[in-house]
Every structure is written in C-alpha cells, then in structure tokens.
Amino acid sequence: MFLRSTGSWIRFFFFICIGISYIVLRKTHRKKYEKQEDENLSNYSKNEEGLYPWEVDTDDSPEKIPTDAVRFVNNHRPKRGRW
C-alpha cells in the first residue's frame, strides 16, 4: 500500500524526525529570544520624560543637517579594485 518498501519507511521516518526537530528548535529559539529581549532593555533606563536614550532626539529634518556636511553615498561598502 502506502509504505511497502524499506526505503519508503526510512523516508517517512526521516521527514517525521525533521519536522519534530524543527518544532523543538523553533520553541527553544522563541523562549531564548524573549529572555534576551527583556535583558537587553534592562540595561537602559528611561529619563524624566519616560523616554529611552535612542528616543530622545528623533528629529531628522533637513534643517538639522549642517551646510558643510559630506554626502554619504555608497561609502558603506569596501572599495574593491579601485586604485
């Protein structure tokens, strides 16, 4: 019928094992990630206004950019083959 030969049983068992291991790894990763997230935020404290340090200055308007600022265009990658 469905699983007559030996190879079919092995293949079926293999897929079941892969599925179970995927589910177990996913659960453990999720638990570990939630714990790390709480620990990462515990390193920082809020100021008097209730904001974290990275939330204090969120103004990215063009008026804040100085007139003598250098443009940042494609400078984040390493230069390969350019002499």
N, C-alpha and C positions, 0 to 999 in steps of 0.2 A: 504494500500500500504506500503510505507516505514516506516512511523511513525504512526501506528494506535493506539497503546495503550498509556496510560498515562505515563507509565514507560519509553517508548522509547523517548517521548518528553523531559522528565526530563533528561535522559541520554544525549540526543543530546544537550540540553541547557547547561548541566554541562561541556561537552567537549568543547563547544564554549567558555564558560567563562574561563576555564583553559587555553585554547590557547591564548585568549586575554590578560589574566593576565601575561602569560609567556612573550609575546612580549613586554608588557609595562615594566615589570621588567627588561628585557634584555636591553631595550633602556636607562632606567634611570641608570642602573648599568654602562653601557658603558660611558655615559656622566660623571658620578661621577668619574670613573676610569681615564678618560683623564684629568680631572681637577686636581686630586690628583697627577698624574704623573708630570704635569707641576709644581705644588707646591713643590714636593719633590726635583726636580732638582734645583729649585730656591734657596734652602738652601745652595748649594755648588757653589763655584766659580772655574773657571779654573786658572791654574798658567800661567807663562810666555810662556810656550811651548804649551798652549792650551789643557792641559790635566786635567781631574778631579783628586781628591786625590787618588781614587782607581785605576786609570790608570797609575800612575807614575811608580810603581815597579811591573811589570808583569813577571819578570824573575823567573821562578820556576825550574830552572835547578838543578840537583843533587849537583853541586859544591857549592851551597848556603847553603846546609844543614850542620850544624856543626857535627863534628865527635862524640861528646858526646851527641847527641840528643836522646831522648827516643822515641821508636816507638809508634805510635798511632794506635793500633789495637783493635777494639771492646771495646774501653773505653768510647764511647759516650753514651752507654745505661746504665741504672741503674742496679746495681747488685742485683738480687733478689734470695734469697735462698742460697746465698753463705756465709759461715761463715768464 
